[in-house]
Amino acid sequence: MRREIFTDEHEAFRATVRTFLTKEVLPHYEQWEKDGIVSREAWLAAGRQGLLGLAVPEEYGGGGNDDFRYAAVLAEEFTRAGTPGLAVGLHNDIVGPYLTSLGTEEQKRRWLPGFCSGEIITAVAMTEPGAGSDLQGIRTTAEDHGDHWVLNGSKTFISNGILADLVVVVAKTTPEGGAHGLSLLVVERGAEGFERGRNLDKIGQKSQDTAELFFNDVRVPKENLLGELDGAFIHLMTNLAQERMAIAVAGIAAAEHLLEITTAYVKEREAFGRPLARLQHIRFEIAELATECAVTRAFLDRCIADHAKGELDAVHASMAKWWATELQKRAADRCLQLHGGYGYMNEYRVARAFTDGRIQTIYGGTTEIMKEIIGRSLLG
């Protein structure tokens, strides 16, 4: 079905993204996978190409365009290229809104130009060893010491954790913490007592640095409080819909791409003297997956269009996130099976898609959390 949510300007941007990936990312990606981290030069190249800070106002060096459809194009093309390691979506769609919507004028002028140029790489630190989706369980503390906070605690599974120059940390600023006692503090590279642990060894997305972070009596200036004191819970809830939409967009794009490469494979691969595509079971598998992708695409495109107009609510974002990522997981499993032994080989795209995509149903809120949000909205 022909998609109707994009204009000629969006498609021109898509061409720009594809050129960037071809020139600046794909030639280096295998090395980044081996290194477990991408080159900082790639971030600078993304900044030069105008791919960072799309929604940041022009006066701070950004693109000045908050149309989410451009973010969707970025997510789709990075997914199709199989290059999640360069976490542009995290930078733009998750951290960016915190800085632009909550930052003071001084903070915006201090951080946003580097954010847009690629000189400042960002991360958000919520998850802890004992607290994942449940923000009530956060134990990292920030004590008020007059002109600064003293931050203590640890975070884990932090994407961009090694490269990040600026980390938005969720911490307790009241003893009880919870919904009314959490704040966002910005910790900058080089702060005394801020240490990075190991670059975590994941089963997929090897080039996307994911780290443990440790805060030992870190002095955080009062001017690095982002948003309202004790207001982090509301700030986080406000921005989670966009995070989940970005993950959902990548999910359906991955499923569609898996369908595309597997359809081509079964037409060429022979078994019992004829192409796999001639076997009824294979045709049924492809038919089922194609139908699931088509139905999901229709819903996702509606959600993208609604979000671009500021009309998408948290419930539908949760629906999009769990449905698209679970489809991606099923598609990766079924498509790998249809590739047979070759599907288990890393040189085939389906193998890497299988391991790279497995995290999608977990981060940004697990499938189970998404269902709970939806269920509460319907049943109270």
N, C-alpha and C positions, 0 to 999 in steps of 0.2 A: 504494500500500500504506500502511496506517495505521502511523504511527510509534509505537513503544511505549516509547521511552527517557525521555520527559518526563512529569512529574507535573503536577498542577494548579498547583502553586507555580511550576514552570518556565514554564508558559503565562501565568500572571499576570505574571511577570517579562517575558515577551515583549511583553505589552501595554504595560507600562511603557516598554520600550525603544522601541516604535513611537511612543508618545506623545512621548517625548523627541526622537526624530528629526523628527517632524512640527513640533514647536514650536521646537526649538533649533538644528536643523541644516539641514533642507531649505530654509527661507526664506532662508538666507544662503549656501548652498553655491555658487551660481553666482559670487557675488562672491569667495568664497574661491578658487575655481578661477582667476579672473582675477588675484587678488593673489598666488597661488602659496603661500598659507599660510592656516591657519585662525585664527580669533580665539581669544585666550586666554580670553575670556569663555565660549566653548563648553566649554573644559576645566573651568572653574569650575562651569558648569551641569551637566556630567556628574558632577562631584563632589557637588554638591547633590542630584542625583537618585540617588546611591548606585551609580553605574555604575563607579566607579573603586575599585580595591582590594577587589574582591569576596572574594578569598581572604585578605586581610590580617586578622589577629586584631582583634577589636573594640576591644581595649585601645589599639590604635594608630590607631583611627579607621576601620577597614575593616569589611567585611561579615561577616567571620568564617566564611565558607562556601567551602571549597575544592572543592566539587562542580564539576567541569569542565563539566558540562552547562549551567551558567549562562553560562560563557564561550562555549560553543557557540551559545547563543541570541543573545548579543551579536554574534558573528561573522556568523551567518546574517542577522540583521536589518539590520546595517550594509551587508552585501553586497547584499541585496535592494533596499535604498534607494539603492544606488549612491553611497555616501559613504565611501570608504576614506581620505579626507584626514584625518579626525579619528581618529588612530591609537590608539584605545583598546586594541585587541588587543595591540599592541606594548607599551604601558605595563603592562597587566594581566598578560598571559600570558607575556611574555618577560622584561621587566625585573623585574616584581614578584617572581617566585620567587627571583631572585638576592638581593634585599633581605630577603625573609622567611626564606629557608633559610640564608643565609650571614651575614647581618648580626649584629653584636654587639647587646647590649641598648641600648647608647648609640647606635649607628647607627640602630637601629629607631626609637628615640624622637626622633632628630634628623630623620629623613627621611620616615618612613611617614605621619605625620599630613598633611603637605603633599602627599604622593603620593596620598592618598585624597581630599583636598579639591580637587585640581586646581591647587593653588598651585605644586606642584613637578611639572614635566613631565620625563619621563625618556627616555633613549636608551641604546643599547649600541653601542660602537664597536669592531668587530672588523676589518672590511674595510679594506684599504689599497690604494693604487694598484697594488702588485705582489703582493698576497695577498688572495685571495677565500675560497673554500672551504677552501684549504690553510692551516691555522693555523700550520703549520711555517714558513711564509714571512713571518711577522710580523716587522717590523723596528723598530717603536716600542719604545723602551727606557725603563726606569725605574731610575735609579741610587740606591743607598742612601746617604743623606747624614746618617745618625744619626737625627735626629728627624723627617726627611721624605724623600720620594723626589723626584728631579728627572726629570721626564718630557719626552722629546723624540721627535718623530715626527709622522706625519700619518695621517689616516683619510679614507675617502671613501665615498660612497653611504650616509651615515648618516641614517636616518629620524628625524624630529624634531630634526635637527641644528641648525636655527635656533632653535627654541623651547625646546630642552631646558635645564633648570636643573641637571640632574644627569646626568652621562654616565658609564656604566660602561665603562672603557677596558681593553682587553686589551693588555698590554705585556710585553716581555721583562724579567725581573728576574734573569736569569743571562745571561752572554755567549752561550751556545749557544741559549737559548730553547727552542723545540720543546715536546714533550709534557711535559717535566719542568722547564721554565724560564719559564713564563708565569704572570702574576698579574693579578688584577682590581683596578684602582684607580679610585676614584670621584672624578671631577673636577667641581667645582661652578662654577656661573655666577660670573663675576667673577674667577676665579683669574688672577693675572698670568701672561702668556705664553700663555694659552689664547685662540685666535682662531678665528673661524668664517669659512670661505670663502664662496663664492657659493652661493646657493640653486640647486641644479642644475636644468637645463631638461630635464625628462623628457618622453617621448611620452605618458604617462598619469599618473593620480593627481597632477594638477597642484597641488592644494591641500595635498598632503602634503609638507611641507618636507623636502627631502633635501639634505644639505650636505657639504662638505669641512670637516674639523676639523684644526687645526694646534696642536701643543704645542711651545713653544719655552722650554726651561728652566722648565717649570711646577713649582712647589713643591707637592707633594701631601703633606699631613700623614700621618704613619704610621697615625693612627686612621682613615684613609680606605681602607686595604687591606680589600678585601671577600673573606672566606673565607681559605683557607690560602695562605701564601706559596708561590709556585711551583705552586699547585694549580689554576690556571685551566683547564687542559685537561680535567681531570676534572669541574670545575664546569660547564663549557660542555657537555660530552657529556651530563651528567645532565639538563640543561634543554632540550636540543635536541628531544627527543621531543615535548614540549608545544608548542614553537614550530612544529614541522612539522604537528602535529595542528591547530593554529589555522589555519594556511594551508590545509590540506586541507579543513577545514570550510567555509572561505570558498569554496574551489574548487567543491565540489559544490553549494553554495547558489547560486553564480553560474550554473553550468550549468543548474540547475533553473529559475532565473528567466529565463534566456535562452530556454529551451524554452517557458516559459509565454507570454512576450511575442511570440515568433515564431509560436506556434500561433494566437494571437489575430490576428496580422497576416495570415497566409496565409488565414484564413477571410474576411477583409474585402477584401483586395487582389484585383483582377481582372486576368486576362490572357486574351486570345483569347475575351473574352465570358463568362468564368466565373471563379469564385474560384480562386485558386492552390491551395487545399486540394482541389480536384477533380482535380488533375493527379496521376497515379500517382507520378511522381518525387518530388513534394513530400511525398506521404503516406509514401513509403518513407524519406525523409530524417527526417521527424518521428518515424516509428516507430523508426528506428535510434537516434536521439538519446534518445527516451523510454526505450528499453530500457537503453541505457548508463547513463542517470541512475538508473534504478531499481536496477540491479545495484550501481552504485557507492554509492548511498545505503544499501543494506543492509549493505555492508561498513563504510562510514564510521560508521553508527550503532552497529555492534558495537564499533568502535574507540573511539568516544566513551564508550560504556558501560564498556568495559574501563579506559579512562584515568581515568574518574571513580572507579573502584574501586582505582586504583593498579596495574593489572595489564597495562598496555600496554607492550610492549617497543619498543626502537629500530627493530627490523627492520619490524614491522608499521606503526609510525608512518611509516617511510620509504616503505613500500608505499602507504599512504594518501596521502602527500604527492605522490608522483610520479603516481599514477594519477588522483587527483582534479584536480590542476592541469593535467595533459595533457588530460583530458576538458574542462575549462573552456576551454582554448585551442582545441580542436577545435570545441566548441560555439559559441564566439564567431565563429570563422571561417565555419562553416556557416550560422549564423543571420544573420550579416551578408550572406552571399551570397543567402539567401532573401529578404532585404529589398530586394535590388536596389540601385538608385542611392540610395534613401532610407537604406539602411544605412550609407552613407558620410557622412551628414550628422550633425553633432554633436548636433542637436536630438533625434535618435532614441537611445534608451537603448542600443541594440545597438552603436552606434558608440563610445560612451564605454566600454562594457563590453569592447570589443575592445582598446582601448589601455590601459585601467586594469588589465585582467587579465593582460596579457602578461608582467608581471614575476613572476607566480606560479610559473612553472616555473624561475625563476632564484634568487630570494632564499630564505633559509632552507635553502640547499643545492640545487644544480641537480638536474634530473632524472637527469643522468648520475651524480652523486654518490650519489643515492638508490639507483640500480641497483647501483652498486659496493658499497654497504653490504649490500644484500640478497644480492648474488652472493657476497660474502665469507662471509656467514653460512651459505650453503648449500655452498660449495665450498672454503672455507678460504683 
